[in-house]
Amino acid sequence: MVAMNGDDALVDFHEADARPPTVAIVASVTAAGVASTAGVIASPAGGALLGIAALAFLAGSLRRSARVLTWGAAIGVGGLGLAGYRGAPTEALLVAAVGLTVAWDLADHGVGLGEQVGRGARVRRNVAVHAGASLLVGVLAAALVYGVTLAVGGGQPIAALALFLAGGIALVSALR
């Protein structure tokens, strides 16, 4: 875009690139990869859905679409539910859940950063702090859910799934 200043000279203004920063996309896809790997260990069908969620996070970030990110998160939660229904180990489910949540949060944060400061801004530290805080909240929530699961005792997959979903809701509300 070119404009005239008061001295009738041409001034060149560059519009900021509103795409998410690359570091945010890479961090999100890495966390989604951890989630899908843990999901495949827990249940191949659930892991496949988590892999689709990872692709949706990548597509949503590249398209700057919160709707695609939300659909990706919904598909990932479906994958977690399917894995839990099929009796997947609690530990793998918790790792997958934390990875999925951190991936979605980082993708959403990256889209926001792209809109606010643009792709060219120096945001590496911002993304690292955001990822660390998100991971810390996720690990604390997972530890709480895991502790309650151990306290409840074995042989109760429905109760574990209910506690897992309650922990996921608490995690999402804490991240918001």
C-alpha positions in Angstrom: 0.0 0.0 0.0 1.4 3.4 -0.9 0.3 6.7 0.6 1.2 10.4 0.4 2.7 12.2 3.4 2.5 15.9 4.0 5.6 16.6 1.8 4.0 14.9 -1.2 6.5 12.0 -1.0 5.4 8.4 -1.4 5.5 6.3 1.8 5.3 2.5 1.5 3.2 0.7 4.1 3.4 -3.0 4.4 0.5 -5.0 5.7 1.4 -7.5 8.3 1.2 -11.2 7.4 -1.7 -12.4 9.6 -0.8 -16.0 9.4 0.1 -17.8 12.7 3.8 -17.7 13.6 5.7 -20.9 12.4 6.9 -21.6 15.9 3.3 -21.8 17.2 2.3 -24.2 14.4 5.3 -26.4 15.0 4.6 -26.5 18.7 0.9 -27.4 18.2 1.7 -30.1 15.7 4.3 -31.6 18.0 1.9 -31.7 20.9 -0.7 -33.3 18.6 1.8 -35.8 17.5 2.4 -36.8 21.1 -1.3 -37.1 21.6 -1.8 -39.3 18.6 1.2 -41.5 19.4 -0.2 -42.0 22.9 -3.6 -42.6 21.4 -2.3 -45.3 19.0 -0.6 -47.0 22.0 -3.9 -46.8 23.9 -6.2 -47.9 21.0 -5.4 -47.9 17.3 -8.9 -46.6 16.4 -8.7 -43.8 18.9 -5.2 -43.0 17.8 -6.4 -42.7 14.3 -9.0 -40.1 15.3 -6.3 -38.2 17.2 -4.1 -38.2 14.1 -7.0 -36.7 12.2 -7.3 -34.1 14.9 -3.6 -33.3 14.5 -4.2 -32.7 10.8 -7.2 -30.5 11.6 -5.0 -28.4 13.9 -2.5 -28.0 11.1 -5.2 -27.1 8.6 -6.9 -24.8 11.0 -3.7 -23.0 11.8 -2.8 -22.6 8.1 -6.3 -21.4 7.3 -6.5 -19.2 10.4 -9.9 -20.9 11.2 -11.0 -21.3 14.8 -13.9 -23.4 13.4 -11.5 -26.0 12.0 -9.5 -26.0 15.2 -12.8 -26.7 17.2 -13.7 -29.5 14.9 -10.2 -31.0 15.3 -10.6 -30.8 19.1 -14.0 -32.5 18.8 -12.6 -35.3 16.7 -9.8 -35.7 19.2 -12.2 -35.9 22.1 -14.1 -38.5 20.2 -10.9 -40.5 19.7 -10.2 -40.3 23.5 -13.7 -41.4 24.2 -13.4 -44.3 21.8 -10.1 -45.4 23.3 -11.5 -45.1 26.8 -14.6 -47.1 25.8 -12.3 -49.9 24.5 -10.5 -50.1 27.8 -7.3 -48.3 27.0 -4.8 -47.8 29.9 -5.5 -44.7 31.9 -1.9 -43.4 31.6 -2.0 -43.4 27.8 -5.3 -41.7 27.8 -4.1 -39.0 30.1 -1.0 -38.4 28.0 -3.2 -38.2 24.9 -5.6 -35.9 26.6 -3.0 -33.5 27.8 -1.3 -33.5 24.4 -4.6 -32.9 22.6 -5.4 -30.0 24.9 -2.0 -28.4 24.6 -2.1 -28.8 20.8 -5.5 -27.1 20.5 -4.5 -24.3 22.9 -1.2 -23.6 21.0 -3.0 -23.7 17.7 -5.6 -21.3 18.9 -3.0 -19.0 20.5 -1.0 -19.0 17.3 -4.0 -17.9 15.3 -4.6 -15.1 17.8 -0.9 -14.1 17.6 -1.0 -14.0 13.8 -4.1 -11.7 13.9 -2.6 -9.4 16.5 1.1 -9.1 15.7 1.6 -11.0 12.4 3.8 -13.8 11.4 7.0 -11.8 11.3 6.9 -10.8 15.0 9.3 -12.2 17.5 7.1 -14.5 19.5 9.3 -17.5 20.3 9.4 -16.6 24.0 5.7 -15.9 24.1 4.8 -19.3 22.6 7.3 -21.1 24.8 5.8 -19.5 28.0 2.3 -20.2 26.8 3.2 -23.8 26.0 4.9 -24.3 29.3 1.9 -22.9 31.3 -0.5 -24.9 29.3 1.5 -28.1 29.8 1.8 -27.4 33.5 -1.9 -27.0 33.9 -2.5 -30.1 31.9 0.0 -32.2 33.9 -1.5 -31.0 37.2 -5.0 -31.8 36.0 -3.9 -35.2 34.7 -2.2 -36.0 38.1 -5.4 -35.1 39.9 -7.5 -37.3 37.6 -4.9 -40.1 37.9 -4.9 -39.9 41.7 -8.6 -40.1 41.8 -8.6 -43.0 39.4 -6.1 -44.9 41.7 -8.2 -44.1 44.8 -11.4 -45.4 43.2 -9.8 -48.7 42.4 -9.6 -51.0 39.5 -12.2 -52.7 37.5 -14.4 -49.7 37.0 -13.8 -48.4 33.5 -17.1 -46.4 33.4 -16.2 -44.5 36.5 -12.7 -43.9 35.2 -14.1 -42.6 31.9 -16.5 -40.3 33.8 -13.6 -39.0 35.9 -11.4 -38.6 32.8 -14.1 -36.5 31.1 -14.7 -34.4 34.2 -10.9 -33.8 34.4 -10.9 -32.8 30.7 -13.7 -30.3 31.3 -11.8 -28.9 34.3 -8.7 -28.6 32.1 -10.4 -26.8 29.3 -12.1 -24.4 31.6 -8.7 -23.7 33.4 -7.1 -23.0 30.0 -9.8 -20.6 29.0 
